[in-house]
Amino acid sequence: MDSVKTVLKKFNPVTDKYVSREFQAYGLKLAEDLNDYEHRSLYMKLAKTVHRSILDQALTYCIDSNIDKKGALFMWKLAQLRKEKKKKQSDAESKK
């Protein structure tokens, strides 16, 4: 994760139209890593709303695979990880 200072140093207003916040830079990085640039706005929204550790786990899972559609695999793994997290939270609350 880059600091805001480093993102703003790299920011070029002529070529970097979408990057003014750190989560936007991370969303673009996800789109590039998954080779799914046409869905970059979706990845930016996920970077803003979903915890970074979950996104990193899903990304690591997809990068290690040899599949062509890494974006679809990323979304599937992300859904799985979010369900697991929700289940763990509900189990912890039921034990109280």
C-alpha positions as CSV (number, residue, x, y, z in Angstrom):
1,M,0.0,0.0,0.0
2,D,1.4,3.4,-1.0
3,S,1.1,6.5,1.0
4,V,-0.8,9.4,-0.2
5,K,2.4,11.4,-0.6
6,T,3.9,8.9,-3.0
7,V,0.7,8.6,-5.0
8,L,0.5,12.4,-5.4
9,K,4.2,12.5,-6.4
10,K,3.5,10.0,-9.2
11,F,0.3,11.8,-10.2
12,N,0.4,13.3,-13.7
13,P,-2.9,15.3,-14.4
14,V,-2.5,14.9,-18.1
15,T,-2.2,11.1,-18.3
16,D,-3.6,10.0,-14.9
17,K,-7.2,11.1,-15.2
18,Y,-8.6,8.7,-12.6
19,V,-6.1,8.9,-9.8
20,S,-6.5,11.5,-7.1
21,R,-7.0,9.2,-4.1
22,E,-5.0,6.2,-2.8
23,F,-7.9,3.8,-3.3
24,Q,-8.1,4.8,-7.0
25,A,-4.5,3.9,-7.5
26,Y,-5.1,0.6,-5.8
27,G,-8.1,0.0,-8.0
28,L,-6.1,0.7,-11.1
29,K,-3.4,-1.7,-9.8
30,L,-6.0,-4.4,-9.4
31,A,-7.3,-3.8,-12.9
32,E,-3.8,-4.0,-14.4
33,D,-2.8,-7.1,-12.4
34,L,-6.0,-8.9,-13.4
35,N,-5.7,-7.7,-17.0
36,D,-9.2,-6.4,-16.8
37,Y,-8.9,-2.7,-17.5
38,E,-12.4,-2.2,-18.8
39,H,-13.8,-2.9,-15.3
40,R,-11.4,-0.4,-13.5
41,S,-14.3,1.5,-11.9
42,L,-15.5,-1.7,-10.2
43,Y,-12.1,-2.3,-8.8
44,M,-11.9,1.3,-7.6
45,K,-15.2,0.9,-5.8
46,L,-14.0,-2.4,-4.2
47,A,-10.8,-0.8,-3.1
48,K,-12.8,1.9,-1.4
49,T,-15.4,-0.3,0.3
50,V,-13.8,-3.7,0.9
51,H,-11.0,-4.3,3.5
52,R,-7.6,-4.4,1.9
53,S,-6.6,-7.7,3.4
54,I,-9.5,-9.5,1.7
55,L,-8.7,-7.9,-1.7
56,D,-5.0,-8.9,-1.3
57,Q,-6.0,-12.5,-0.5
58,A,-8.2,-12.7,-3.6
59,L,-5.6,-11.1,-5.8
60,T,-2.9,-13.5,-4.6
61,Y,-5.2,-16.4,-5.4
62,C,-5.8,-15.1,-8.9
63,I,-2.3,-14.2,-9.7
64,D,-1.1,-17.7,-8.9
65,S,-3.7,-19.3,-11.3
66,N,-3.2,-20.0,-15.0
67,I,-6.8,-19.0,-16.0
68,D,-7.5,-16.5,-18.8
69,K,-10.3,-14.6,-17.1
70,K,-8.7,-13.6,-13.9
71,G,-11.3,-10.9,-13.2
72,A,-14.1,-13.4,-12.9
73,L,-11.9,-15.7,-10.7
74,F,-11.1,-12.6,-8.5
75,M,-14.8,-11.8,-8.0
76,W,-15.6,-15.4,-7.2
77,K,-12.8,-15.7,-4.6
78,L,-13.7,-12.3,-3.2
79,A,-17.3,-13.5,-2.6
80,Q,-16.0,-16.6,-0.9
81,L,-13.8,-14.7,1.4
82,R,-16.5,-12.2,2.3
83,K,-18.9,-15.1,3.2
84,E,-16.2,-16.7,5.3
85,K,-15.6,-13.4,7.2
86,K,-19.3,-12.9,7.7
87,K,-19.7,-16.5,9.0
88,K,-16.8,-16.0,11.5
89,Q,-18.4,-12.8,12.8
90,S,-21.8,-14.4,13.3
91,D,-20.2,-17.4,15.0
92,A,-18.3,-15.1,17.3
93,E,-21.5,-13.2,18.1
94,S,-23.4,-16.4,18.8
95,K,-20.8,-17.5,21.3
96,K,-21.3,-14.4,23.4
